[in-house]
Amino acid sequence: MTASHASLRKLGSSDLEVFPLALGGNVFGWTADEETSFAVLDAYTAAGGNFVDTADVYSAWAEGNKGGESETILGKWLKARGNRSDVIVATKVSQHPEYQGLSAANIKAGADASLRRLGTDYIDLYYTHFDKPEVPVEEIIGALDDLVKAGKVRHIGASNITAERLEASLDFSDREGLARYVALQPHYNLVSRDTYEGPLQDLAAREGLAAIPYYALASGFLTGKYRPGATVDSARAGSAAKHLGTERGQKVLTALDAVAAAHEAPVATVALAWLAAQPTIAAPIASARTVDQLPALLGVADLRLTDDELKTLTEASA
């Protein structure tokens, strides 16, 4: 299965064109070892994928890890395949144990550390991972602009930020003629809509920002694997299973099952297709810890839901 150029989506006001599924790199060096990670990356790019999302902190939470494992594996793969110019690499700063926060000095040091691990001299999309309200937006944007001017970063984005801070950042960029956020990475999916819909989504639409939602499959819940009485072997089973006990979770699964049956498509593909059809969304993020998990994610590039199907899912998730 290969994606045509037509399936690529423009990333906000940037010159980047991305595949409608961003491959999550959080599993590289955590639940997927180097060999498996290479296989997943190979299969994703073979299907037309070109957008990989990682962060400097991935996966510091895993026993024996110190952060940077995901970037290191991705960097080794890019070098081995010689395909750096074909892959849009997104990474993030603020959470790595050695590079905490969003001071100007930390943003720049964190970027240099990411570049070393990735084995590249530029990052396509560099996010502030978690906003730090104690740091003035002027300092954050100033540091990010310096990285863009130095050629180390092509475009900048923000993740986990309030509408107020995002607006202040955009206003400062416009006023001073500095690098401007082109993308936003919110927590957003069928069972978590208020984490994005409302002021943040409205602002993104007004300002032409592309949204790249994380937890697109609610830690696996929206794959349909989690059912009453089912046991799932996953590092994220606990966070996924919590949706099972909610009325919304049950309604969403019922609606997903019906739409999936109509298309003879996996439940995960339908959940991603709903997300991809929402205003401002350029590409949901989802990760695969095995090659077998990839087809259900890649299917979002080809699945078009009808207006009625989108409405059914939207109402079930209200």
Buried (B, 14 or more C-beta within 10 A) or exposed (E): EEBEEEBBBEBBBBEBBBBBBBBBBBBBBBBBEBEBBBBBBBBBBEBBBBBBBBBBBBBBEBEEBEBBBBBBBBBBBBEEBEEBEEBBBBBBBBBBEBBBBBBBEBBBBBBEBBBEBBBBEBBBBBBBBBBBEEBEBBBBBBBBBBBBEEEBBBBBBBBBBBBEBBBBBBBBBEEEEBBBBBBBBBBBBBBBBEBBBEEBBEBBEEBEBBBBBBBBBBBBBBBBBBEEEEEBEBBBBEBBBBBBEEEBBBBBBEBBEBBBEEBEBBBBBBBBBBBBBBEBBBBBBBBBBEBEBBBBBBBBBBBEBEEEBBEBBBEBBE
